[in-house]
Amino acid sequence: MKTKKALNKISAATVAARPFVYRNRILHCDGVSLATLAEDHGTPLYVYSSSQISQRFQLFQQAFASRPHTVCYAVKANSSLAILRLLARQGAGFDIVSGGELERIRRVHKPALKKVVFSGVGKQAWEIDAALKADILQFNVESEMELDLLAARAQALGIRARFALRVNPDVFAETHPYISTGLSEHKFGIDIKSARAIYRRAAKSKWLEPYGVSVHIGSQIRKVDPFAAALARVTALVAQLRHDGHDIRTIDAGGGLGIDYSDAPFDAAHQVDRYATALTKGLADDRAHLLLEPGRFIVAQAGALLTRVLVVKKNGSKTFVITDAAMNDLIRPALYHAHHEIIPVRQPTGKAANITADIVGPVCESGDFFARDRAIANVKPGDLVALLDAGAYGMTQASNYNSRPRPAEVLVEDTKVTLARRRETIRDLLAPEVL
Ligand SMILES: *Cc1c(COP(=O)(O)O)cnc(C)c1O
């Protein structure tokens, strides 16, 4: 029933930017109160809306319905098994960057292995072996050395490898420097000018099958023109490769479509449509099977990090709100100076004045902040707040810094709550250590 609903045409009007709304002055994720979730599961807690994730996935399916395509969700954005299974059941493929991520796909839905693309600049022999044996769709190869290693492993196992070169189109995408990847100064991909010669050489190996061309210019990209420019260069290369006699089947446009982390209205359906239009322009009339690798756009806004205020303290003129979540749980503000909306679970009444504060965690480091000089509701110790848009690159980048157990994760479906990952214990933390 649920899946049926998600499969119906999604109109802009039915897609809210976020599944987090106030009901009776309490913040809810779909039909579940965040106050209840905190009581039942403790804090810090990652909360995800399953219908929001499905909706976002279906937006891509709809926008590209007129051409052969596979949406290969980028696992590194959020690799929770429960979320991977949700997407696999709707027909998603996956973009992986490690042997660990490959194992996650095997665990949730074996048939999805044949829709896996393997990205990454430093693949190891054991990872390549595992992916060859799993018969994944294609390896996105990022260097000539990797191509040689792939040929050697394919020969050793007697399994022919389908590959795409990840080309670097030298296109500038306006985003944070840490997540921009499409310029020749970056470590990613192979210079598009040398690609043709490399395909020619690779085609001589009977263990390598030239199968596609891939590109990925970065993450959190809000303008769609750079995607069109990059893809136009890739499409021109594909035409040359076909002319050279290679049977190129796939064009992989990568991921990177950005969301709006602010509280401005955001029309996700419209954004995906603009993206599809840009890609279609870049592809001209090429009918290759299109691969897409969205990560953030699918999961970011479906998730929030729920945390409790421990202390409110004043140092001189500054106010600090100290929460039980910290940079080890969500590192994006510290790492990328990323903005996350922070809202109280109990909705303030109209007349309550905001305070201006730094919202920080308890980790012993001044980089441990979620927001600085932010206007926020006048919260008190014990109050709950939610950091919005934390579904992507939140839990996957969490660590045990300061020997802090990582948060639990729950998946909400209407009024049903499923524990997706239990809270780590101190015993979990110490288990691998040797005395
Ligand atoms: C990280 C990554 C993605 C996903 O990027 P998003 O910004 O989350 O959409 C896709 N493809 C590759 C190769 C990546 O490295």
The ligand as an SDF file (V2000), in Angstrom:
LIG
                    3D

 15 15  0  0  0  0  0  0  0  0999 V2000
   29.7540   11.3690   -3.1100 C   0  0  0  0  0  0  0  0  0  0  0  0
   29.4950   10.9070   -4.4700 C   0  0  0  0  0  0  0  0  0  0  0  0
   28.1920   10.8880   -4.9750 C   0  0  0  0  0  0  0  0  0  0  0  0
   27.0050   11.4420   -4.2290 C   0  0  0  0  0  0  0  0  0  0  0  0
   27.0690   12.8310   -4.0900 O   0  0  0  0  0  0  0  0  0  0  0  0
   25.8090   13.6210   -3.4980 P   0  0  0  0  0  0  0  0  0  0  0  0
   26.2710   15.0320   -3.4400 O   0  0  0  0  0  0  0  0  0  0  0  0
   25.5270   13.0630   -2.1510 O   0  0  0  0  0  0  0  0  0  0  0  0
   24.6830   13.4390   -4.4380 O   0  0  0  0  0  0  0  0  0  0  0  0
   27.9880   10.3550   -6.2350 C   0  0  0  0  0  0  0  0  0  0  0  0
   29.0240    9.8690   -6.9740 N   0  0  0  0  0  0  0  0  0  0  0  0
   30.2950    9.8870   -6.5250 C   0  0  0  0  0  0  0  0  0  0  0  0
   31.3690    9.3420   -7.3680 C   0  0  0  0  0  0  0  0  0  0  0  0
   30.5740   10.4030   -5.2610 C   0  0  0  0  0  0  0  0  0  0  0  0
   31.8310   10.4340   -4.8260 O   0  0  0  0  0  0  0  0  0  0  0  0
  1  2  1  0
  2  3  1  0
  2 14  2  0
  3  4  1  0
  3 10  2  0
  4  5  1  0
  5  6  1  0
  6  7  2  0
  6  8  1  0
  6  9  1  0
 10 11  1  0
 11 12  2  0
 12 13  1  0
 12 14  1  0
 14 15  1  0
M  END
$$$$
